């Protein structure tokens, strides 16, 4: 029986509506479908893999998963080989609409997000994602070959419609972006209608690397970037670079004065109220104004916080056992 006092799941603001999904472009459908093919290949190699979600993104797709095997770029070749087999099989992406009860049963058996039932290996992420589907909204699977996934679509008609693909990187990612949740493996890839389009894309990336201002500026002796001692994106201007900065500042001043502007100076730091008034704080609190934290004290603080939490649990238990002794 469901708990009547249980709160409904918090809506996921990043979850696409069915209307938004139906507006996916052809390229997005190819990439979404390729994520399912990736999952199919990984399960053939490591059947215990647990999948969370695998959406198309701006330059490709990814799939978040938990697996006993730590996937690395060295594994990409054999994963891609399995993916090619699934694409060559030209399996239909078949949509199946099921009841919530059926979906829960399939997830508990490990069939959902798997190639077959997996006794003792329930699809825990699919069970959780089912809670985020609003009551009354259709629940659907997409099946290609033996792989069945919880998915609202859309997809291409067949796996053979995926023209060209390539796995690119692997990274760590927290489930639902919550640092308190499980840390998963995120496999990134990209896909295109044909190999020509994909080759052009990777050629563009190589050209962008060659023209990267951070690389060029360092090679020209304009600045240095020390991520360990200073931070990323914070250049240390060398003599040549400082000349350029000063000349640009001079030009800016001359242009402003010629236009009738006058200059003022403000402190580098100010109270929170000013940034709230300016409107910056609500939007940039995490990225531009994070709380300062000394690395050498972080471990000590975490240990103390953990100890405090444990003591609070013990005090609460003591209060329950001896209710008359917790008052002054």
KOLNU-550543 format. One record per residue (C-alpha): residue number from 1; residue in three letters; y, z, x. Coordinates in Angstrom, 3 decimals. Each point is the difference from the previous one (the first is absolute). Example, Ala and Ser with C-alpha at 12.3 -4.5 7.8 and 13.67 -1.06 7.14 Angstrom:
BEGIN
<pt 1, 'ALA', <-4.500, 7.800, 12.300>>
<pt 2, 'SER', <3.440, -0.660, 1.370>>
END
This chain:
BEGIN
<pt 1, 'UNK', <0.000, 0.000, 0.000>>
<pt 2, 'UNK', <3.464, -0.810, 1.345>>
<pt 3, 'UNK', <2.297, 2.905, 0.810>>
<pt 4, 'UNK', <2.697, 0.165, -2.680>>
<pt 5, 'UNK', <2.388, 1.654, 2.458>>
<pt 6, 'UNK', <-0.464, -2.687, 2.631>>
<pt 7, 'UNK', <3.213, -1.863, 0.805>>
<pt 8, 'UNK', <-0.034, -3.806, -0.209>>
<pt 9, 'UNK', <-0.015, -1.782, 3.372>>
<pt 10, 'UNK', <3.378, -0.739, 1.525>>
<pt 11, 'UNK', <0.823, -3.711, -0.462>>
<pt 12, 'UNK', <-0.015, -2.032, 3.179>>
<pt 13, 'UNK', <3.414, -1.736, 0.245>>
<pt 14, 'UNK', <-1.493, -2.672, 2.286>>
<pt 15, 'UNK', <-2.739, -0.936, -2.452>>
<pt 16, 'UNK', <0.630, -3.487, -1.355>>
<pt 17, 'UNK', <-0.006, -0.589, -3.727>>
<pt 18, 'UNK', <-2.303, -2.651, -1.489>>
<pt 19, 'UNK', <3.031, -2.248, -0.577>>
<pt 20, 'UNK', <1.017, 0.319, 3.655>>
<pt 21, 'UNK', <-3.531, -0.836, 1.101>>
<pt 22, 'UNK', <-0.081, -3.118, -2.161>>
<pt 23, 'UNK', <3.119, -1.225, 1.803>>
<pt 24, 'UNK', <-1.761, -0.086, 3.376>>
<pt 25, 'UNK', <0.525, -3.235, 1.878>>
<pt 26, 'UNK', <-2.891, -2.207, 1.067>>
<pt 27, 'UNK', <0.301, 1.302, 3.557>>
<pt 28, 'UNK', <-0.063, 3.610, -1.188>>
<pt 29, 'UNK', <-3.156, -0.715, -2.002>>
<pt 30, 'UNK', <-1.626, -1.503, 3.089>>
<pt 31, 'UNK', <0.879, 3.083, 2.042>>
<pt 32, 'UNK', <-1.087, 2.407, -2.738>>
<pt 33, 'UNK', <-3.319, -1.824, -0.222>>
<pt 34, 'UNK', <-0.379, 0.095, 3.769>>
<pt 35, 'UNK', <0.300, 3.808, -0.098>>
<pt 36, 'UNK', <-3.071, 0.054, -2.285>>
<pt 37, 'UNK', <-1.845, -2.313, 2.377>>
<pt 38, 'UNK', <0.912, 2.359, 2.850>>
<pt 39, 'UNK', <-1.491, 2.933, -1.933>>
<pt 40, 'UNK', <-3.149, -2.038, -0.675>>
<pt 41, 'UNK', <-0.410, -0.721, 3.712>>
<pt 42, 'UNK', <0.578, 3.597, 1.090>>
<pt 43, 'UNK', <-2.590, 1.284, -2.486>>
<pt 44, 'UNK', <-2.592, -2.416, 1.401>>
<pt 45, 'UNK', <0.609, 1.466, 3.439>>
<pt 46, 'UNK', <0.629, 3.643, -0.942>>
<pt 47, 'UNK', <-1.400, 0.718, -3.498>>
<pt 48, 'UNK', <1.395, 3.553, -0.131>>
<pt 49, 'UNK', <3.639, -1.238, -0.017>>
<pt 50, 'UNK', <2.191, 1.484, -2.738>>
<pt 51, 'UNK', <2.893, -2.188, -1.173>>
<pt 52, 'UNK', <3.329, 1.128, -1.416>>
<pt 53, 'UNK', <2.157, -3.051, -0.751>>
<pt 54, 'UNK', <0.726, -3.403, 1.506>>
<pt 55, 'UNK', <3.193, -1.731, -1.156>>
<pt 56, 'UNK', <1.755, -3.142, 1.169>>
<pt 57, 'UNK', <3.168, 0.724, 1.990>>
<pt 58, 'UNK', <2.879, -2.079, 1.306>>
<pt 59, 'UNK', <-1.813, -1.557, 2.958>>
<pt 60, 'UNK', <-3.637, 0.440, -0.973>>
<pt 61, 'UNK', <-2.181, 2.762, -1.404>>
<pt 62, 'UNK', <-1.707, 3.241, 0.934>>
<pt 63, 'UNK', <-2.780, 2.245, -1.218>>
<pt 64, 'UNK', <-0.070, 3.775, 0.491>>
<pt 65, 'UNK', <-3.442, 1.460, 0.541>>
<pt 66, 'UNK', <-2.003, 2.926, 1.259>>
<pt 67, 'UNK', <-2.984, -0.805, 2.168>>
<pt 68, 'UNK', <-2.329, 1.809, 2.417>>
<pt 69, 'UNK', <0.629, -2.824, 2.478>>
<pt 70, 'UNK', <3.450, -0.064, 1.610>>
<pt 71, 'UNK', <0.987, -3.641, -0.396>>
<pt 72, 'UNK', <1.877, -1.534, 2.932>>
<pt 73, 'UNK', <1.327, -3.486, 0.809>>
<pt 74, 'UNK', <-3.239, -0.540, 1.950>>
<pt 75, 'UNK', <-1.790, 0.018, -3.380>>
<pt 76, 'UNK', <2.208, -2.706, -1.512>>
<pt 77, 'UNK', <-2.156, -2.920, 1.163>>
<pt 78, 'UNK', <-3.160, 1.216, -1.757>>
<pt 79, 'UNK', <1.956, 1.029, -3.118>>
<pt 80, 'UNK', <1.606, -3.450, -0.149>>
<pt 81, 'UNK', <-3.439, -1.586, 0.411>>
<pt 82, 'UNK', <-1.232, 1.853, -3.098>>
<pt 83, 'UNK', <3.175, -0.980, -1.839>>
<pt 84, 'UNK', <-0.638, -3.664, 0.809>>
<pt 85, 'UNK', <-3.486, 0.306, -1.490>>
<pt 86, 'UNK', <1.443, 1.373, -3.248>>
<pt 87, 'UNK', <2.616, -2.764, -0.144>>
<pt 88, 'UNK', <-2.651, -2.655, 0.696>>
<pt 89, 'UNK', <-2.122, 1.438, -2.845>>
<pt 90, 'UNK', <2.882, -0.967, -2.317>>
<pt 91, 'UNK', <-0.715, 2.902, -2.351>>
<pt 92, 'UNK', <1.969, 0.220, -3.238>>
<pt 93, 'UNK', <2.545, 2.806, -0.424>>
<pt 94, 'UNK', <-1.316, 1.222, -3.337>>
<pt 95, 'UNK', <2.107, 2.389, -2.098>>
<pt 96, 'UNK', <-1.873, 2.705, -1.921>>
<pt 97, 'UNK', <1.683, 2.311, -2.517>>
<pt 98, 'UNK', <-1.694, 3.400, -0.362>>
<pt 99, 'UNK', <0.532, 3.322, -1.734>>
<pt 100, 'UNK', <1.393, 2.964, 1.892>>
<pt 101, 'UNK', <-3.363, 1.750, -0.378>>
<pt 102, 'UNK', <-1.825, -2.965, 1.562>>
<pt 103, 'UNK', <2.480, -0.147, 2.881>>
<pt 104, 'UNK', <-0.453, 3.720, 0.721>>
<pt 105, 'UNK', <-3.785, -0.405, -0.083>>
<pt 106, 'UNK', <0.139, -2.964, 2.397>>
<pt 107, 'UNK', <2.303, 1.883, 2.354>>
<pt 108, 'UNK', <-2.222, 3.082, -0.026>>
<pt 109, 'UNK', <-3.022, -2.143, 0.890>>
<pt 110, 'UNK', <1.872, -1.675, 2.874>>
<pt 111, 'UNK', <-0.349, -3.420, -1.651>>
<pt 112, 'UNK', <3.751, -0.400, -0.466>>
<pt 113, 'UNK', <1.459, -1.108, 3.298>>
<pt 114, 'UNK', <-3.482, -0.745, 1.319>>
<pt 115, 'UNK', <-2.669, -2.684, 0.229>>
<pt 116, 'UNK', <-2.521, 2.110, -1.940>>
<pt 117, 'UNK', <-0.468, 3.537, -1.253>>
<pt 118, 'UNK', <0.248, 2.546, 2.801>>
<pt 119, 'UNK', <-1.679, 3.256, -1.045>>
<pt 120, 'UNK', <1.776, 2.998, 1.481>>
<pt 121, 'UNK', <3.009, -2.088, 1.007>>
<pt 122, 'UNK', <2.289, -0.030, -3.035>>
<pt 123, 'UNK', <3.077, -2.225, 0.195>>
<pt 124, 'UNK', <2.420, 2.919, 0.218>>
<pt 125, 'UNK', <3.181, -2.026, 0.395>>
<pt 126, 'UNK', <-0.874, -2.211, -2.966>>
<pt 127, 'UNK', <-0.624, 3.134, -2.092>>
<pt 128, 'UNK', <3.467, 1.223, 0.917>>
<pt 129, 'UNK', <1.657, -3.380, -0.637>>
<pt 130, 'UNK', <-1.570, -0.123, -3.448>>
<pt 131, 'UNK', <2.068, 3.071, -0.891>>
<pt 132, 'UNK', <3.166, -2.006, 0.672>>
<pt 133, 'UNK', <-0.852, -2.672, -2.569>>
<pt 134, 'UNK', <1.854, 0.952, -3.196>>
<pt 135, 'UNK', <-2.011, 0.646, -3.140>>
<pt 136, 'UNK', <-0.176, -3.157, -2.087>>
<pt 137, 'UNK', <0.437, -2.357, 2.963>>
<pt 138, 'UNK', <-3.039, -2.264, 0.520>>
<pt 139, 'UNK', <-2.204, 0.913, 2.956>>
<pt 140, 'UNK', <-1.375, -2.971, 1.858>>
<pt 141, 'UNK', <-2.159, -0.881, 2.972>>
<pt 142, 'UNK', <-0.068, -3.121, 2.102>>
<pt 143, 'UNK', <-3.379, -1.090, 1.325>>
<pt 144, 'UNK', <-0.675, -2.448, 2.829>>
<pt 145, 'UNK', <-3.654, -0.304, 0.945>>
<pt 146, 'UNK', <-1.424, 3.536, 0.182>>
<pt 147, 'UNK', <3.382, 1.689, 0.493>>
<pt 148, 'UNK', <1.645, 1.647, -3.013>>
<pt 149, 'UNK', <3.452, 1.544, 0.243>>
<pt 150, 'UNK', <2.317, 1.857, -2.335>>
<pt 151, 'UNK', <2.766, -2.565, -0.357>>
<pt 152, 'UNK', <2.416, -1.449, -2.549>>
<pt 153, 'UNK', <0.323, -3.259, 1.942>>
<pt 154, 'UNK', <1.011, -2.724, 0.144>>
<pt 155, 'UNK', <-2.113, -1.998, 2.447>>
<pt 156, 'UNK', <-0.784, -3.554, 0.939>>
<pt 157, 'UNK', <-2.903, -1.574, -1.897>>
<pt 158, 'UNK', <-2.546, 0.138, 2.830>>
<pt 159, 'UNK', <-0.326, 1.462, 3.486>>
<pt 160, 'UNK', <-0.056, -3.580, 1.297>>
<pt 161, 'UNK', <3.633, -0.395, -1.120>>
<pt 162, 'UNK', <1.095, 2.196, 2.917>>
<pt 163, 'UNK', <1.182, -2.576, 2.513>>
<pt 164, 'UNK', <0.542, 1.790, 3.307>>
<pt 165, 'UNK', <0.118, 3.664, 0.986>>
<pt 166, 'UNK', <0.186, 2.298, 2.989>>
<pt 167, 'UNK', <-0.251, 3.756, 0.516>>
<pt 168, 'UNK', <2.971, 1.266, 1.974>>
<pt 169, 'UNK', <0.180, 3.754, 0.538>>
<pt 170, 'UNK', <-1.525, 3.346, -0.875>>
<pt 171, 'UNK', <2.015, 3.155, -0.612>>
<pt 172, 'UNK', <-0.278, 3.474, -1.469>>
<pt 173, 'UNK', <1.395, 0.676, -3.471>>
<pt 174, 'UNK', <0.034, 3.010, -2.285>>
<pt 175, 'UNK', <-1.542, -0.493, -3.434>>
<pt 176, 'UNK', <2.842, -0.752, -2.436>>
<pt 177, 'UNK', <2.431, 0.593, 2.871>>
<pt 178, 'UNK', <-0.489, 3.772, -0.301>>
<pt 179, 'UNK', <-0.252, 1.711, 3.387>>
<pt 180, 'UNK', <-2.013, 2.781, -1.644>>
<pt 181, 'UNK', <-2.600, -2.521, -1.176>>
<pt 182, 'UNK', <-2.899, -1.560, 1.923>>
<pt 183, 'UNK', <0.862, -2.241, 2.924>>
<pt 184, 'UNK', <-1.491, -3.449, -0.474>>
<pt 185, 'UNK', <-0.450, -3.122, 2.099>>
<pt 186, 'UNK', <2.280, -2.860, -1.021>>
<pt 187, 'UNK', <-1.166, -3.486, 0.910>>
<pt 188, 'UNK', <2.743, -2.641, -0.073>>
<pt 189, 'UNK', <-0.494, -3.726, -0.270>>
<pt 190, 'UNK', <1.716, -3.133, -1.198>>
<pt 191, 'UNK', <-1.089, -3.085, -1.906>>
<pt 192, 'UNK', <1.438, -3.421, -0.808>>
<pt 193, 'UNK', <-0.831, -3.102, -2.012>>
<pt 194, 'UNK', <-1.084, -1.828, 3.147>>
<pt 195, 'UNK', <-0.329, 0.370, 3.774>>
<pt 196, 'UNK', <3.158, -2.015, 0.676>>
<pt 197, 'UNK', <2.145, 2.510, -1.914>>
<pt 198, 'UNK', <-1.684, 2.912, 1.779>>
<pt 199, 'UNK', <0.481, -1.562, 3.448>>
<pt 200, 'UNK', <3.701, -0.510, -0.768>>
<pt 201, 'UNK', <0.302, 3.652, -1.012>>
<pt 202, 'UNK', <-1.510, 1.318, 3.238>>
<pt 203, 'UNK', <2.086, -2.440, 2.037>>
<pt 204, 'UNK', <3.103, 1.439, -1.694>>
<pt 205, 'UNK', <-1.129, 3.547, 0.911>>
<pt 206, 'UNK', <-0.447, -0.964, 3.645>>
<pt 207, 'UNK', <3.451, -1.593, 0.029>>
<pt 208, 'UNK', <1.492, 3.142, -1.545>>
<pt 209, 'UNK', <-1.592, 2.115, 2.746>>
<pt 210, 'UNK', <1.449, -2.329, 2.633>>
<pt 211, 'UNK', <3.467, 0.310, -1.552>>
<pt 212, 'UNK', <-0.196, 3.767, -0.629>>
<pt 213, 'UNK', <3.414, 1.418, 0.928>>
<pt 214, 'UNK', <-1.634, 3.164, 1.359>>
<pt 215, 'UNK', <-2.029, -2.051, 2.474>>
<pt 216, 'UNK', <2.857, -2.352, 0.925>>
<pt 217, 'UNK', <2.554, 2.816, 0.369>>
<pt 218, 'UNK', <-2.279, 1.951, 2.315>>
<pt 219, 'UNK', <-0.784, -3.103, 2.090>>
<pt 220, 'UNK', <3.746, -0.737, 0.358>>
<pt 221, 'UNK', <0.704, 3.556, 1.125>>
<pt 222, 'UNK', <2.249, 0.741, -2.995>>
<pt 223, 'UNK', <-1.759, 3.132, -1.210>>
<pt 224, 'UNK', <-3.155, 2.073, 0.211>>
<pt 225, 'UNK', <-1.938, 1.561, -2.874>>
<pt 226, 'UNK', <-1.941, 3.185, 0.695>>
<pt 227, 'UNK', <-1.984, 0.947, -3.093>>
<pt 228, 'UNK', <-1.440, 3.154, 1.599>>
<pt 229, 'UNK', <3.237, 1.698, 1.096>>
<pt 230, 'UNK', <2.644, -1.607, -2.224>>
<pt 231, 'UNK', <-1.666, -1.671, -2.961>>
<pt 232, 'UNK', <-0.768, -3.471, -1.414>>
<pt 233, 'UNK', <2.952, -2.237, -0.779>>
<pt 234, 'UNK', <2.390, 2.092, 2.137>>
<pt 235, 'UNK', <1.085, -2.073, 3.025>>
<pt 236, 'UNK', <1.255, 1.481, 3.246>>
<pt 237, 'UNK', <2.735, -2.441, 0.971>>
<pt 238, 'UNK', <-0.074, -1.043, 3.668>>
<pt 239, 'UNK', <3.133, -1.182, 1.890>>
<pt 240, 'UNK', <-0.268, -3.636, -1.140>>
<pt 241, 'UNK', <-0.681, 0.981, -3.583>>
<pt 242, 'UNK', <2.817, 2.547, -0.016>>
<pt 243, 'UNK', <2.465, -2.759, 0.952>>
<pt 244, 'UNK', <-1.138, -2.002, -3.052>>
<pt 245, 'UNK', <0.282, 3.028, -2.312>>
<pt 246, 'UNK', <3.526, 0.778, 1.214>>
<pt 247, 'UNK', <1.096, -3.636, -0.370>>
<pt 248, 'UNK', <-1.341, -0.085, -3.563>>
<pt 249, 'UNK', <1.777, 3.274, -0.815>>
<pt 250, 'UNK', <3.207, -1.431, 1.450>>
<pt 251, 'UNK', <-0.312, -3.138, -2.125>>
<pt 252, 'UNK', <-0.704, 2.102, -3.103>>
<pt 253, 'UNK', <3.110, 2.117, 0.587>>
<pt 254, 'UNK', <2.243, -3.026, 0.585>>
<pt 255, 'UNK', <-1.325, -1.675, -3.160>>
<pt 256, 'UNK', <0.532, 3.147, -2.086>>
<pt 257, 'UNK', <3.525, 0.618, 1.316>>
<pt 258, 'UNK', <0.959, -3.649, -0.594>>
<pt 259, 'UNK', <-1.116, 0.432, -3.621>>
<pt 260, 'UNK', <2.138, 3.117, -0.446>>
<pt 261, 'UNK', <-2.748, 2.603, 0.179>>
<pt 262, 'UNK', <0.337, 3.351, 1.781>>
<pt 263, 'UNK', <-2.846, 2.054, 1.384>>
<pt 264, 'UNK', <-1.142, 3.580, -0.603>>
<pt 265, 'UNK', <-2.709, 2.075, 1.674>>
<pt 266, 'UNK', <-2.520, 2.276, -1.668>>
<pt 267, 'UNK', <-2.520, 2.495, 1.420>>
<pt 268, 'UNK', <-3.487, -1.247, 0.794>>
<pt 269, 'UNK', <-1.470, 2.843, -2.048>>
<pt 270, 'UNK', <1.164, 1.410, -3.334>>
<pt 271, 'UNK', <-1.199, 2.212, -2.825>>
<pt 272, 'UNK', <-2.509, -1.198, -2.554>>
<pt 273, 'UNK', <2.700, -0.136, -2.703>>
<pt 274, 'UNK', <1.762, -2.918, 1.684>>
<pt 275, 'UNK', <-3.140, -2.170, 0.086>>
<pt 276, 'UNK', <-0.737, 0.863, -3.625>>
<pt 277, 'UNK', <3.548, -1.030, -0.970>>
<pt 278, 'UNK', <-0.286, -3.261, 1.941>>
<pt 279, 'UNK', <-3.287, -0.754, -1.734>>
<pt 280, 'UNK', <-1.988, -0.343, 3.229>>
<pt 281, 'UNK', <-2.154, 3.123, -0.171>>
<pt 282, 'UNK', <-1.993, -0.735, -3.185>>
<pt 283, 'UNK', <-1.108, -3.375, 1.366>>
<pt 284, 'UNK', <-0.297, 0.599, 3.735>>
<pt 285, 'UNK', <-0.991, 3.666, 0.287>>
<pt 286, 'UNK', <-3.420, -0.767, 1.479>>
<pt 287, 'UNK', <0.834, -3.008, 2.167>>
<pt 288, 'UNK', <3.493, 0.811, 1.352>>
<pt 289, 'UNK', <0.382, 3.743, -0.461>>
<pt 290, 'UNK', <-3.401, 1.618, 0.647>>
<pt 291, 'UNK', <-0.052, 3.685, 0.862>>
<pt 292, 'UNK', <0.028, 0.600, 3.738>>
<pt 293, 'UNK', <-3.297, 1.365, 1.256>>
<pt 294, 'UNK', <-0.815, 1.144, 3.535>>
<pt 295, 'UNK', <-3.429, -1.337, 1.010>>
<pt 296, 'UNK', <-0.813, 2.954, 2.243>>
<pt 297, 'UNK', <0.268, 2.408, -2.962>>
<pt 298, 'UNK', <-1.760, -2.156, -2.600>>
<pt 299, 'UNK', <-3.538, 1.220, 0.737>>
<pt 300, 'UNK', <1.126, 3.642, 0.039>>
<pt 301, 'UNK', <1.844, -0.402, -3.298>>
<pt 302, 'UNK', <-2.988, -1.679, -1.655>>
<pt 303, 'UNK', <-2.276, 2.793, 1.204>>
<pt 304, 'UNK', <2.396, 2.635, -1.374>>
<pt 305, 'UNK', <0.323, -1.815, -3.326>>
<pt 306, 'UNK', <-3.789, -0.189, -0.262>>
<pt 307, 'UNK', <-0.298, 3.714, 0.759>>
<pt 308, 'UNK', <2.662, 0.846, -2.609>>
<pt 309, 'UNK', <-1.830, -2.079, -2.606>>
<pt 310, 'UNK', <-3.265, 1.811, 0.806>>
<pt 311, 'UNK', <1.700, 3.413, -0.266>>
<pt 312, 'UNK', <1.529, -0.969, -3.355>>
<pt 313, 'UNK', <-3.485, -0.887, -1.291>>
<pt 314, 'UNK', <-1.357, 3.352, 1.202>>
<pt 315, 'UNK', <2.898, 1.869, -1.641>>
<pt 316, 'UNK', <-0.540, -1.846, -3.277>>
<pt 317, 'UNK', <-3.704, 0.853, 0.092>>
<pt 318, 'UNK', <0.827, 3.645, 0.784>>
<pt 319, 'UNK', <2.418, 0.119, -2.940>>
<pt 320, 'UNK', <-2.715, -1.298, -2.327>>
<pt 321, 'UNK', <-2.549, 2.529, 1.209>>
<pt 322, 'UNK', <2.396, 2.976, 0.001>>
<pt 323, 'UNK', <2.678, -0.744, -2.605>>
<pt 324, 'UNK', <1.424, 3.510, 0.037>>
<pt 325, 'UNK', <0.737, 0.081, 3.732>>
<pt 326, 'UNK', <2.364, -2.940, 0.442>>
<pt 327, 'UNK', <3.150, 1.604, -1.355>>
<pt 328, 'UNK', <2.583, 1.950, 1.961>>
END
